[in-house]
Amino acid sequence: MKIWLTSDNVAWDARHYRYPAEQMLLTLFPGERPEYPEAPIPTDLFAQPNAAVFTLHRGKKLTNMSALVLRDGQWRNGVARFPSDRLDEPEEQVYHTVSHALKQAFYKAGCALLGRELPWGSLTGVRPVKLPTRAVLAGKTAKQAQRELEKEYHVSAPRAALAVECARAALDVDRQLGDGGMALYLGIPFCPTRCAYCSFISADVKRSLSLVEPYVEALCREIELAGRLLRERGVHISCAYMGGGTPTTLSAEQLHKILSAVENFLPMERCAEFTVEAGRPDTITADKLETLKKHGIHRISINPQSMEDQVLRAMGRSHTAGEIVEAMALAEEHFGGLVNMDLIAGLPADSREGFGRTLERVLAMEPANITVHTLALKKGSRLTEEGGELCTAGTVEAMLELASHRLRRAGYVPYYLYRQKYMSGSFENVGWTRPGAVCAYNIVMMEELQSVLSLGAGGITKLVDPENRKIIRLSNPKYAKEYLEGWEKIAAAKERAARFQGELASRAGPAGDGAQPKS
């Protein structure tokens, strides 16, 4: 789509507003890609097949942002207004005001062309729960927060209510964890095979076997350094998660080595929970689960994605639904049902009926948490590169509605959610929990309530200042091979993270947190 950003009477750098225009373009018309012609708006604009013209006009009291959108021989106009004196505010505020108006105007015109509104309205970010969370913290009621989502951002009533429910869970976890701590993420970038939908940095362990043992040694070295730096500055770990990849691709001995390093070096004494991704049932064995239990891991995640064998084959999974049931039986012995299970709505070869059967089989296993994802066509995934027949947006919506109905009826409640680019139908991923079984790490990570220290290949440490919510990101080398060669960068990032968090911990004071020690 050709895009022009213009102004009648306001001095602005239009290039700064390409990003919000592209965000809304991706939301409204996922197949379109932006173009910014150097030539001025053509006189035959209405002959253009796909184009958008945004015009900012400042009036005496109100400023208009108009969006003229042309697509497939049709056109519609959308307008958003705001008080003109907002253009006299500091530069950062002006950017947010104009960006919001641009997206609102684009959304109105785009929905008029589509003939329908989107479930999440004009929201384009991955973390919609942040809005009601901030609204409640600012003194608004839950109803007012929901109304703001519906009126200001055009979010559908069911999605707005869902976001507010998750905001309540986020606020509860924020109070429980208190101040001064940080979350921990340990990355294991290996899997038994690569799933068709996956774009993560994980490698097929058969092709990268020679990297596994050196990687374990390097990760233990990073753990030791991080632990020393954090202890020197009085920083504690509030909650922890080992993900990937599939951590249980490692042997029981390798898991023991990593978790021993965590216990010996990191400040885990007040860690409220520690979850390990055991996602693929074909990697789960009794000795690995015993090792995890021995090291105080109290929750694991088993991720079938589907309980339909033909869907598993289409994903590139080498296990069957029966093996998932066997893995859950093992997990029940070691973790007493404190297990998360992931499902994906919209997978190739699936249907509403098949997804319904998956739900019933998973519910029969009574996991503590069930996360329902919407299929996202990610760059770099085999599914995106090779294509294939996918479920329609209507089918995906029916799957999600079925999941919500069945999970609520079974006693589960939503506790965290997030969105991704290129999601089927522009829906969401939702974590559901039985009462009292919330995984705090998921909320901390999604809502950015605390800093997250990420160790391992591809880890992105996020340093969060709770006073201004400013976030600094520090990246480890992305792939296992580069990680093994990148110690200098890794060590510098850990030094900076510990220094930042140490300052926050000293600001909070010795009694500034409300987290309880892990039993």
Solvent accessible surface area in square Angstrom, and as a share of the most:
residue,aa,sasa,rsa
1,M,11,0.05
2,K,72,0.30
3,I,3,0.01
4,W,21,0.07
5,L,24,0.12
6,T,41,0.24
7,S,35,0.22
8,D,96,0.50
9,N,84,0.43
10,V,30,0.17
11,A,109,0.85
12,W,56,0.20
13,D,50,0.26
14,A,25,0.20
15,R,161,0.59
16,H,103,0.46
17,Y,14,0.05
18,R,88,0.32
19,Y,122,0.47
20,P,2,0.01
21,A,0,0.00
22,E,58,0.26
23,Q,36,0.16
24,M,0,0.00
25,L,1,0.01
26,L,36,0.18
27,T,20,0.12
28,L,6,0.03
29,F,3,0.01
30,P,74,0.47
31,G,70,0.67
32,E,27,0.12
33,R,127,0.46
34,P,48,0.30
35,E,94,0.42
36,Y,53,0.20
37,P,43,0.27
38,E,181,0.81
39,A,63,0.49
40,P,112,0.70
41,I,64,0.32
42,P,38,0.24
43,T,152,0.89
44,D,79,0.41
45,L,15,0.08
46,F,120,0.50
47,A,76,0.59
48,Q,30,0.13
49,P,88,0.55
50,N,36,0.19
51,A,0,0.00
52,A,0,0.00
53,V,12,0.07
54,F,0,0.00
55,T,31,0.18
56,L,1,0.00
57,H,77,0.34
58,R,79,0.29
59,G,26,0.25
60,K,201,0.85
61,K,166,0.70
62,L,90,0.45
63,T,0,0.00
64,N,48,0.24
65,M,0,0.00
66,S,30,0.19
67,A,0,0.00
68,L,32,0.16
69,V,0,0.00
70,L,5,0.03
71,R,64,0.24
72,D,101,0.52
73,G,77,0.74
74,Q,96,0.42
75,W,123,0.43
76,R,98,0.36
77,N,81,0.41
78,G,3,0.03
79,V,39,0.22
80,A,10,0.08
81,R,148,0.54
82,F,10,0.04
83,P,53,0.33
84,S,3,0.02
85,D,96,0.50
86,R,104,0.38
87,L,25,0.12
88,D,101,0.52
89,E,71,0.32
90,P,99,0.62
91,E,142,0.64
92,E,103,0.46
93,Q,91,0.40
94,V,26,0.15
95,Y,68,0.26
96,H,100,0.45
97,T,18,0.11
98,V,2,0.01
99,S,9,0.06
100,H,49,0.22
101,A,5,0.04
102,L,0,0.00
103,K,37,0.16
104,Q,13,0.06
105,A,0,0.00
106,F,0,0.00
107,Y,2,0.01
108,K,85,0.36
109,A,0,0.00
110,G,0,0.00
111,C,12,0.07
112,A,48,0.38
113,L,29,0.15
114,L,51,0.25
115,G,67,0.65
116,R,138,0.50
117,E,107,0.48
118,L,10,0.05
119,P,21,0.14
120,W,1,0.00
121,G,1,0.01
122,S,2,0.02
123,L,16,0.08
124,T,27,0.16
125,G,39,0.38
126,V,59,0.34
127,R,53,0.19
128,P,4,0.03
129,V,1,0.00
130,K,39,0.16
131,L,45,0.22
132,P,1,0.01
133,T,9,0.05
134,R,119,0.43
135,A,8,0.06
136,V,47,0.27
137,L,108,0.54
138,A,84,0.65
139,G,66,0.64
140,K,84,0.35
141,T,77,0.45
142,A,29,0.22
143,K,156,0.66
144,Q,81,0.36
145,A,1,0.01
146,Q,48,0.21
147,R,123,0.45
148,E,52,0.23
149,L,1,0.01
150,E,50,0.23
151,K,151,0.64
152,E,79,0.36
153,Y,38,0.15
154,H,49,0.22
155,V,5,0.03
156,S,40,0.26
157,A,54,0.42
158,P,91,0.57
159,R,26,0.10
160,A,0,0.00
161,A,37,0.28
162,L,19,0.09
163,A,0,0.00
164,V,6,0.04
165,E,49,0.22
166,C,1,0.01
167,A,1,0.00
168,R,126,0.46
169,A,16,0.13
170,A,1,0.01
171,L,14,0.07
172,D,61,0.31
173,V,7,0.04
174,D,41,0.21
175,R,162,0.59
176,Q,116,0.52
177,L,7,0.03
178,G,17,0.16
179,D,80,0.41
180,G,15,0.14
181,G,2,0.02
182,M,0,0.00
183,A,0,0.00
184,L,0,0.00
185,Y,48,0.18
186,L,0,0.00
187,G,5,0.05
188,I,0,0.00
189,P,5,0.03
190,F,0,0.00
191,C,16,0.10
192,P,20,0.13
193,T,31,0.18
194,R,90,0.33
195,C,11,0.07
196,A,4,0.03
197,Y,30,0.12
198,C,14,0.08
199,S,37,0.24
200,F,116,0.48
201,I,41,0.21
202,S,6,0.04
203,A,38,0.29
204,D,30,0.15
205,V,24,0.14
206,K,159,0.67
207,R,215,0.78
208,S,11,0.07
209,L,125,0.62
210,S,95,0.61
211,L,46,0.23
212,V,8,0.05
213,E,72,0.32
214,P,60,0.37
215,Y,0,0.00
216,V,0,0.00
217,E,88,0.39
218,A,23,0.18
219,L,0,0.00
220,C,20,0.12
221,R,128,0.47
222,E,0,0.00
223,I,0,0.00
224,E,84,0.38
225,L,22,0.11
226,A,2,0.02
227,G,0,0.00
228,R,126,0.46
229,L,3,0.02
230,L,2,0.01
231,R,106,0.39
232,E,108,0.49
233,R,78,0.28
234,G,58,0.56
235,V,2,0.01
236,H,16,0.07
237,I,0,0.00
238,S,0,0.00
239,C,0,0.00
240,A,0,0.00
241,Y,27,0.10
242,M,0,0.00
243,G,2,0.02
244,G,28,0.27
245,G,14,0.14
246,T,5,0.03
247,P,0,0.00
248,T,0,0.00
249,T,25,0.15
250,L,1,0.01
251,S,49,0.31
252,A,19,0.15
253,E,129,0.58
254,Q,29,0.13
255,L,0,0.00
256,H,73,0.33
257,K,67,0.28
258,I,0,0.00
259,L,1,0.01
260,S,24,0.15
261,A,7,0.06
262,V,2,0.01
263,E,87,0.39
264,N,107,0.55
265,F,73,0.30
266,L,0,0.00
267,P,7,0.04
268,M,22,0.10
269,E,110,0.49
270,R,82,0.30
271,C,0,0.00
272,A,45,0.35
273,E,10,0.05
274,F,5,0.02
275,T,2,0.01
276,V,0,0.00
277,E,24,0.11
278,A,0,0.00
279,G,5,0.05
280,R,6,0.02
281,P,8,0.05
282,D,54,0.28
283,T,10,0.06
284,I,14,0.07
285,T,58,0.33
286,A,40,0.31
287,D,75,0.39
288,K,25,0.11
289,L,0,0.00
290,E,96,0.43
291,T,18,0.10
292,L,0,0.00
293,K,94,0.40
294,K,153,0.65
295,H,19,0.08
296,G,34,0.33
297,I,1,0.00
298,H,52,0.23
299,R,6,0.02
300,I,0,0.00
301,S,2,0.01
302,I,0,0.00
303,N,11,0.06
304,P,0,0.00
305,Q,14,0.06
306,S,1,0.01
307,M,3,0.01
308,E,19,0.08
309,D,56,0.29
310,Q,78,0.35
311,V,0,0.00
312,L,1,0.00
313,R,163,0.60
314,A,41,0.31
315,M,2,0.01
316,G,26,0.25
317,R,17,0.06
318,S,81,0.52
319,H,7,0.03
320,T,62,0.36
321,A,3,0.02
322,G,35,0.34
323,E,64,0.29
324,I,0,0.00
325,V,60,0.35
326,E,115,0.52
327,A,5,0.04
328,M,9,0.04
329,A,56,0.44
330,L,46,0.23
331,A,0,0.00
332,E,92,0.41
333,E,132,0.59
334,H,31,0.14
335,F,11,0.05
336,G,58,0.56
337,G,10,0.10
338,L,47,0.24
339,V,0,0.00
340,N,14,0.07
341,M,0,0.00
342,D,19,0.10
343,L,0,0.00
344,I,11,0.06
345,A,0,0.00
346,G,1,0.01
347,L,1,0.00
348,P,19,0.12
349,A,59,0.46
350,D,17,0.09
351,S,43,0.28
352,R,104,0.38
353,E,106,0.47
354,G,1,0.01
355,F,1,0.00
356,G,14,0.13
357,R,122,0.45
358,T,1,0.00
359,L,1,0.00
360,E,79,0.35
361,R,101,0.37
362,V,0,0.00
363,L,16,0.08
364,A,83,0.64
365,M,33,0.15
366,E,111,0.50
367,P,0,0.00
368,A,8,0.06
369,N,1,0.00
370,I,0,0.00
371,T,2,0.01
372,V,4,0.02
373,H,32,0.14
374,T,3,0.02
375,L,3,0.02
376,A,6,0.04
377,L,57,0.28
378,K,41,0.18
379,K,147,0.62
380,G,44,0.43
381,S,1,0.00
382,R,93,0.34
383,L,17,0.08
384,T,60,0.35
385,E,129,0.58
386,E,121,0.54
387,G,42,0.40
388,G,60,0.58
389,E,158,0.71
390,L,58,0.29
391,C,23,0.14
392,T,90,0.52
393,A,53,0.41
394,G,48,0.47
395,T,38,0.22
396,V,0,0.00
397,E,66,0.29
398,A,27,0.21
399,M,0,0.00
400,L,16,0.08
401,E,100,0.45
402,L,31,0.15
403,A,2,0.02
404,S,35,0.22
405,H,105,0.47
406,R,33,0.12
407,L,0,0.00
408,R,101,0.37
409,R,160,0.59
410,A,35,0.27
411,G,36,0.35
412,Y,2,0.01
413,V,65,0.37
414,P,6,0.03
415,Y,3,0.01
416,Y,16,0.06
417,L,0,0.00
418,Y,35,0.13
419,R,17,0.06
420,Q,54,0.24
421,K,119,0.50
422,Y,58,0.22
423,M,17,0.07
424,S,21,0.14
425,G,28,0.27
426,S,20,0.13
427,F,8,0.03
428,E,6,0.03
429,N,1,0.00
430,V,9,0.05
431,G,0,0.00
432,W,9,0.03
433,T,1,0.01
434,R,72,0.26
435,P,108,0.68
436,G,88,0.85
437,A,13,0.10
438,V,46,0.27
439,C,2,0.01
440,A,12,0.09
441,Y,10,0.04
442,N,25,0.13
443,I,1,0.00
444,V,0,0.00
445,M,51,0.23
446,M,34,0.15
447,E,9,0.04
448,E,6,0.03
449,L,13,0.06
450,Q,16,0.07
451,S,1,0.01
452,V,1,0.00
453,L,2,0.01
454,S,3,0.02
455,L,0,0.00
456,G,0,0.00
457,A,5,0.04
458,G,27,0.26
459,G,5,0.04
460,I,83,0.42
461,T,2,0.01
462,K,9,0.04
463,L,0,0.00
464,V,2,0.01
465,D,21,0.11
466,P,64,0.40
467,E,131,0.59
468,N,86,0.44
469,R,78,0.29
470,K,113,0.48
471,I,45,0.23
472,I,57,0.29
473,R,131,0.48
474,L,21,0.11
475,S,51,0.33
476,N,7,0.04
477,P,16,0.10
478,K,113,0.48
479,Y,110,0.42
480,A,9,0.07
481,K,114,0.48
482,E,82,0.37
483,Y,4,0.01
484,L,56,0.28
485,E,124,0.55
486,G,15,0.15
487,W,68,0.24
488,E,150,0.67
489,K,112,0.48
490,I,2,0.01
491,A,21,0.16
492,A,61,0.47
493,A,12,0.09
494,K,4,0.02
495,E,67,0.30
496,R,106,0.39
497,A,0,0.00
498,A,1,0.01
499,R,122,0.44
500,F,39,0.16
501,Q,4,0.02
502,G,8,0.08
503,E,105,0.47
504,L,14,0.07
505,A,15,0.12
506,S,86,0.56
507,R,126,0.46
508,A,31,0.24
509,G,27,0.26
510,P,137,0.86
511,A,96,0.74
512,G,26,0.25
513,D,31,0.16
514,G,38,0.36
515,A,11,0.09
516,Q,131,0.58
517,P,90,0.57
518,K,70,0.29
519,S,153,0.99
